[in-house]
Amino acid sequence: MVNERGQQKRRRLREWGMAPGVLFPGTKNAITDVPGVRVGHLTAIRGDDVRTGATAILPHGGNLYQEKVPAGLSVANGYGKLMGGTQLVELGEIETPIVLTNTLDVPKAADAILDWTLSMSGNEAVRSINPIVGETNDGQLNAIEKRSLTSTDMLAAISTASTETPAEGNVGAGTGTVTFGWKGGIGTSSRCLPRALGSYTVGVLVQSNFGGVLQIQGVPVGERLGQHYFSESLDDGTADGSIMIVVATNAPLSDRNLTRLASRAFAGLARTGSSFVNGSGDYAIAFSTADSVRRTPERRRNVTSFSELPNGSVSPLFQTVIEATEEAILNALFMAETMTGREGIVVEALPVERVVAWLDAPGGVAT
């Protein structure tokens, strides 16, 4: 099958028969398998050098400021410009959409979040808002210094957010990103626990823009393709970049256990071969949509207790986020298409057919 540009149609990892991990995904195999979670994209491909966008993740479809959700943040390497992180850590909650975009357009995203929040009924007297904006630097393909996105663009990503399966690859905040030297992008996946463990769902969405030595299901793909960190020089920059990992679950977790859940996402990132270098911002945000832990106005006014999972019941969720993060990153690579950007720079898509041949071979040893 080919797309409208005559290129081979890209397919997700599972469409090639690959299924990392031991747990099963939800029906969409996406972050929107978590009930209520919404995702929206704004993709900006303009002229010869604008290759960027925004992706919005909404924990639920109501007034997020009035019905805050518990959340946690984990940072593996802090070379990034994440906005709103200190209050998230201090209070353990999210009160706005999470918007992902490029590094220099973070303030535009924050402005859009403020407009969106203040426009909602019930927020007329709000005097303090903590926008959550994550970013990666797409300056290899995108003329990032133009700061071409507007707050209207960011609002479009928020206002179009839906519970459908999110588009992946060269869309939204992943439009201009690069991963392991190949075209990166947006990727998503999910995992569900069996009934005996609570039937909870964990979904992950990534903005993938980092480097290292690509591995897929243990096969050293980056080495075989000759494209990886150290493949040209000791500091060729192929491992620089960043990744934003957003984790959603309907398991009733405290903000402390959501921080623990977020930190386990980096195990999934490591499975793909990330080098976690100095110039890579590696961030994970996790939130719970469970009604029993939602922070409503009534609960904030009164002494109350929350029904949440104890520490001993959280371990199965750690496995879900590891597997979903790994597959979300691989979906971003498998779905992204070759892109030409600023100054005629071309970033090729991962040669999936070659990779799949290796993965299909006994022991992954085909040449």
C-alpha positions as CSV (number, residue, x, y, z in Angstrom):
1,M,0.0,0.0,0.0
2,V,1.2,3.5,-0.8
3,N,0.2,7.0,0.5
4,E,-0.8,10.0,-1.5
5,R,2.9,10.9,-2.1
6,G,3.6,7.5,-3.6
7,Q,5.5,6.4,-0.6
8,Q,5.0,3.0,1.0
9,K,2.3,3.3,3.6
10,R,3.7,3.2,7.1
11,R,2.4,0.6,9.6
12,R,2.5,0.4,13.4
13,L,4.8,-2.2,15.0
14,R,2.0,-4.7,15.7
15,E,0.8,-4.5,12.1
16,W,4.2,-6.1,11.3
17,G,3.6,-8.9,13.8
18,M,5.9,-7.5,16.5
19,A,4.5,-7.4,20.1
20,P,7.0,-6.3,22.7
21,G,6.4,-7.5,26.3
22,V,4.1,-10.0,27.9
23,L,1.0,-7.9,28.5
24,F,-1.8,-7.0,26.1
25,P,-2.7,-3.5,24.8
26,G,-6.1,-1.9,24.9
27,T,-8.4,-1.9,21.8
28,K,-6.7,1.2,20.4
29,N,-3.2,0.4,21.7
30,A,-3.0,4.1,22.6
31,I,-3.1,6.5,25.5
32,T,-6.8,7.1,24.7
33,D,-7.5,3.6,25.9
34,V,-7.5,5.2,29.3
35,P,-11.2,6.3,29.7
36,G,-11.7,10.0,29.3
37,V,-8.2,10.9,28.0
38,R,-8.1,13.1,24.9
39,V,-5.4,14.0,22.4
40,G,-5.2,16.7,19.8
41,H,-2.6,17.7,17.2
42,L,-1.7,20.8,15.3
43,T,0.7,20.1,12.5
44,A,2.6,23.0,10.9
45,I,4.4,22.3,7.6
46,R,4.8,25.7,6.0
47,G,7.1,26.7,3.1
48,D,10.6,25.1,2.9
49,D,11.6,25.4,6.5
50,V,8.7,25.2,9.1
51,R,8.3,21.6,10.3
52,T,6.8,21.7,13.7
53,G,3.5,21.5,15.7
54,A,1.8,21.0,19.0
55,T,0.2,18.0,20.7
56,A,-2.3,18.4,23.6
57,I,-3.2,15.7,26.1
58,L,-6.3,16.3,28.3
59,P,-6.7,14.0,31.3
60,H,-10.5,14.3,31.0
61,G,-13.1,16.3,29.1
62,G,-14.3,18.5,32.0
63,N,-13.0,21.6,33.7
64,L,-9.4,20.5,34.5
65,Y,-8.8,23.5,36.8
66,Q,-11.8,22.6,39.0
67,E,-11.3,18.9,38.8
68,K,-7.6,18.5,39.1
69,V,-5.9,15.1,38.7
70,P,-3.1,13.7,40.8
71,A,0.2,13.5,38.9
72,G,3.9,12.8,39.2
73,L,7.0,14.0,37.4
74,S,10.3,12.1,36.9
75,V,13.4,13.5,35.2
76,A,16.2,11.2,33.9
77,N,18.2,14.1,32.4
78,G,17.1,17.7,32.9
79,Y,18.3,19.3,29.7
80,G,14.9,20.7,28.9
81,K,12.5,23.6,29.3
82,L,9.5,21.9,30.8
83,M,7.1,24.5,32.2
84,G,5.1,24.0,35.3
85,G,7.2,21.2,36.8
86,T,7.9,22.7,40.2
87,Q,4.3,23.2,41.1
88,L,3.4,19.8,39.8
89,V,6.0,18.3,42.1
90,E,5.1,20.4,45.0
91,L,1.3,19.8,44.9
92,G,1.2,16.5,43.0
93,E,-1.5,17.5,40.6
94,I,-2.3,18.8,37.1
95,E,-4.9,21.5,36.5
96,T,-4.5,22.2,32.8
97,P,-4.0,20.3,29.5
98,I,-0.5,19.1,28.9
99,V,0.8,20.6,25.7
100,L,3.9,19.4,23.9
101,T,5.7,21.6,21.3
102,N,9.1,22.8,20.2
103,T,11.6,24.4,22.5
104,L,11.2,28.0,21.5
105,D,7.4,28.0,21.3
106,V,6.8,26.9,24.9
107,P,5.6,30.4,25.9
108,K,3.0,30.3,23.1
109,A,1.6,27.0,24.4
110,A,1.4,28.4,27.9
111,D,-0.5,31.5,26.6
112,A,-3.0,29.2,24.9
113,I,-3.5,27.1,28.0
114,L,-4.2,30.3,30.0
115,D,-6.8,31.4,27.4
116,W,-8.4,28.0,27.4
117,T,-8.6,27.7,31.2
118,L,-9.9,31.2,31.7
119,S,-12.6,30.8,29.1
120,M,-14.2,27.9,30.9
121,S,-17.4,28.4,33.0
122,G,-16.5,28.5,36.7
123,N,-13.0,29.9,36.2
124,E,-14.0,33.6,36.0
125,A,-12.3,34.4,39.4
126,V,-9.2,32.3,38.8
127,R,-6.0,34.2,39.6
128,S,-3.3,31.5,39.4
129,I,-2.8,28.8,36.7
130,N,0.0,26.3,36.3
131,P,0.3,25.5,32.6
132,I,2.1,22.2,31.8
133,V,4.2,22.5,28.6
134,G,6.8,20.0,27.5
135,E,9.1,20.3,24.6
136,T,11.8,18.9,22.4
137,N,14.1,20.7,20.0
138,D,13.1,20.1,16.4
139,G,15.7,22.6,15.0
140,Q,17.4,20.1,12.7
141,L,14.4,20.1,10.3
142,N,12.5,23.1,11.6
143,A,13.5,26.8,11.5
144,I,12.9,26.9,15.2
145,E,14.3,30.4,15.6
146,K,11.3,31.7,13.7
147,R,9.0,30.8,16.6
148,S,6.4,30.3,13.9
149,L,3.6,28.8,16.0
150,T,0.9,31.1,17.5
151,S,-1.3,30.7,20.6
152,T,-4.1,30.1,18.1
153,D,-2.2,27.1,16.8
154,M,-1.8,25.8,20.3
155,L,-5.5,26.3,21.0
156,A,-6.3,24.3,17.9
157,A,-4.5,21.3,19.3
158,I,-6.4,21.6,22.6
159,S,-9.8,22.3,21.1
160,T,-9.6,19.4,18.6
161,A,-8.5,16.8,21.3
162,S,-10.6,13.6,21.1
163,T,-10.8,10.1,22.6
164,E,-10.0,8.6,19.2
165,T,-6.7,6.8,18.4
166,P,-4.1,9.6,18.0
167,A,-2.3,10.0,14.7
168,E,1.4,9.1,14.9
169,G,4.6,9.9,13.2
170,N,5.1,13.3,11.5
171,V,2.2,15.0,13.3
172,G,1.8,17.6,16.0
173,A,4.8,18.0,18.3
174,G,6.5,15.2,16.4
175,T,6.4,16.9,13.0
176,G,10.1,17.9,13.0
177,T,11.7,15.4,15.4
178,V,14.5,13.0,14.9
179,T,15.1,9.7,16.7
180,F,18.4,7.6,16.5
181,G,19.2,9.6,13.4
182,W,16.0,8.5,11.7
183,K,12.7,10.5,11.4
184,G,11.0,10.4,14.8
185,G,7.6,11.7,15.9
186,I,4.6,11.0,18.0
187,G,4.0,7.5,19.2
188,T,1.5,5.9,21.5
189,S,0.7,2.5,23.1
190,S,-1.1,1.0,26.1
191,R,-1.2,-2.1,28.3
192,C,-4.1,-3.6,30.3
193,L,-3.8,-5.6,33.5
194,P,-5.9,-8.8,33.9
195,R,-9.0,-8.8,36.1
196,A,-7.2,-10.4,39.0
197,L,-4.9,-7.4,39.1
198,G,-7.6,-4.8,38.9
199,S,-8.2,-4.5,35.1
200,Y,-6.4,-1.2,35.1
201,T,-5.1,0.4,31.9
202,V,-1.9,2.4,31.4
203,G,-1.4,4.4,28.2
204,V,1.7,6.3,27.0
205,L,2.3,9.0,24.4
206,V,5.8,10.1,23.5
207,Q,7.3,13.0,21.6
208,S,10.4,11.1,20.4
209,N,13.5,13.2,19.5
210,F,16.6,11.5,21.1
211,G,19.5,9.3,20.1
212,G,21.7,6.4,21.1
213,V,22.0,2.9,19.6
214,L,18.7,1.6,18.4
215,Q,17.6,-1.8,19.6
216,I,14.3,-3.5,18.8
217,Q,13.4,-6.6,20.8
218,G,17.0,-7.1,21.6
219,V,18.2,-6.9,18.0
220,P,21.0,-4.3,17.5
221,V,19.3,-2.4,14.7
222,G,21.4,0.7,14.9
223,E,24.6,-1.2,14.7
224,R,23.5,-3.2,11.7
225,L,22.3,0.0,9.9
226,G,25.5,1.8,10.7
227,Q,23.6,4.7,12.2
228,H,24.1,5.3,15.9
229,Y,25.9,7.2,18.6
230,F,29.7,6.9,17.9
231,S,29.2,5.7,14.4
232,E,31.0,8.8,12.9
233,S,32.9,10.5,15.7
234,L,33.0,10.6,19.5
235,D,30.8,13.7,19.7
236,D,28.9,13.8,16.5
237,G,25.7,14.9,18.2
238,T,23.7,11.9,17.1
239,A,22.5,11.2,20.7
240,D,21.4,14.7,21.5
241,G,17.7,15.6,21.6
242,S,15.0,14.9,24.1
243,I,11.9,12.9,24.8
244,M,8.6,13.8,26.5
245,I,6.8,10.8,27.9
246,V,3.2,11.3,29.1
247,V,1.6,8.4,31.1
248,A,-2.1,8.1,31.8
249,T,-3.8,5.5,34.0
250,N,-7.2,4.8,35.5
251,A,-5.6,3.1,38.4
252,P,-6.3,5.1,41.6
253,L,-2.8,6.2,42.5
254,S,-1.4,8.8,44.8
255,D,0.8,11.5,43.4
256,R,3.8,9.7,45.1
257,N,3.0,6.4,43.3
258,L,2.4,8.3,40.1
259,T,6.0,9.7,40.4
260,R,7.2,6.1,40.8
261,L,5.2,5.1,37.8
262,A,6.7,7.9,35.7
263,S,10.2,6.9,36.7
264,R,9.6,3.3,35.4
265,A,8.9,4.7,31.9
266,F,12.7,5.3,31.6
267,A,13.2,1.5,31.7
268,G,11.1,1.3,28.5
269,L,13.2,4.2,27.0
270,A,16.4,2.3,27.9
271,R,15.1,-0.8,26.1
272,T,15.1,1.1,22.8
273,G,18.8,2.0,23.2
274,S,18.7,5.6,24.5
275,S,22.1,6.9,25.6
276,F,20.6,9.5,28.1
277,V,23.3,12.0,27.1
278,N,24.0,15.5,28.4
279,G,22.1,17.2,25.7
280,S,19.0,15.1,26.0
281,G,16.0,16.2,28.1
282,D,14.3,13.0,29.3
283,Y,11.0,13.7,31.1
284,A,8.0,11.6,32.1
285,I,4.7,12.9,33.5
286,A,2.1,10.5,34.9
287,F,-1.4,11.2,35.9
288,S,-4.5,9.2,37.1
289,T,-8.0,9.8,35.8
290,A,-9.7,7.7,38.6
291,D,-12.7,9.4,40.2
292,S,-11.7,8.3,43.6
293,V,-8.5,10.3,43.6
294,R,-9.7,13.3,41.6
295,R,-9.2,16.6,43.4
296,T,-12.6,18.3,43.2
297,P,-13.7,21.6,44.9
298,E,-15.7,19.7,47.5
299,R,-12.7,17.5,48.4
300,R,-10.4,20.5,48.6
301,R,-12.7,22.3,51.0
302,N,-13.2,19.4,53.4
303,V,-11.1,16.9,55.3
304,T,-11.3,13.8,53.2
305,S,-9.6,10.5,52.4
306,F,-8.9,9.0,49.0
307,S,-9.4,5.4,47.9
308,E,-6.0,4.6,46.3
309,L,-3.9,1.5,45.6
310,P,-1.4,0.5,48.3
311,N,2.3,0.3,47.5
312,G,2.2,-3.4,47.3
313,S,-0.3,-3.4,44.4
314,V,1.6,-1.0,42.2
315,S,4.3,-3.3,40.8
316,P,2.2,-4.7,38.0
317,L,1.6,-1.2,36.7
318,F,5.3,-0.7,36.6
319,Q,5.5,-3.5,34.0
320,T,2.7,-1.9,31.9
321,V,4.4,1.5,31.6
322,I,7.8,-0.1,30.7
323,E,6.2,-2.1,27.9
324,A,3.9,0.7,26.7
325,T,6.8,3.3,26.6
326,E,9.0,0.9,24.6
327,E,6.2,0.3,22.0
328,A,5.2,3.9,21.8
329,I,8.7,4.9,20.8
330,L,8.9,2.2,18.2
331,N,5.5,3.2,16.9
332,A,6.8,6.7,16.4
333,L,9.7,5.3,14.4
334,F,7.6,2.9,12.4
335,M,5.0,5.5,11.5
336,A,7.2,8.5,10.7
337,E,8.0,9.2,7.1
338,T,11.0,10.7,5.4
339,M,11.0,14.5,5.7
340,T,12.8,17.4,4.0
341,G,13.2,20.5,6.1
342,R,15.3,23.6,6.5
343,E,18.2,24.1,4.2
344,G,17.1,21.1,2.2
345,I,18.1,18.7,5.0
346,V,16.6,15.3,4.6
347,V,15.9,12.9,7.5
348,E,15.1,9.4,6.2
349,A,12.5,7.2,7.7
350,L,13.6,4.0,9.4
351,P,13.9,1.3,6.7
352,V,11.2,-0.8,8.3
353,E,11.3,-3.7,5.7
354,R,15.0,-4.4,6.4
355,V,14.4,-4.1,10.1
356,V,11.5,-6.5,10.1
357,A,13.4,-9.0,8.2
358,W,16.0,-9.1,11.0
359,L,13.3,-9.3,13.6
360,D,11.6,-12.2,11.9
361,A,14.8,-14.2,11.5
362,P,15.5,-16.9,14.1
363,G,17.5,-15.2,16.9
364,G,17.4,-12.0,14.9
365,V,20.6,-13.0,13.1
366,A,19.6,-12.5,9.4
367,T,21.9,-10.3,7.4
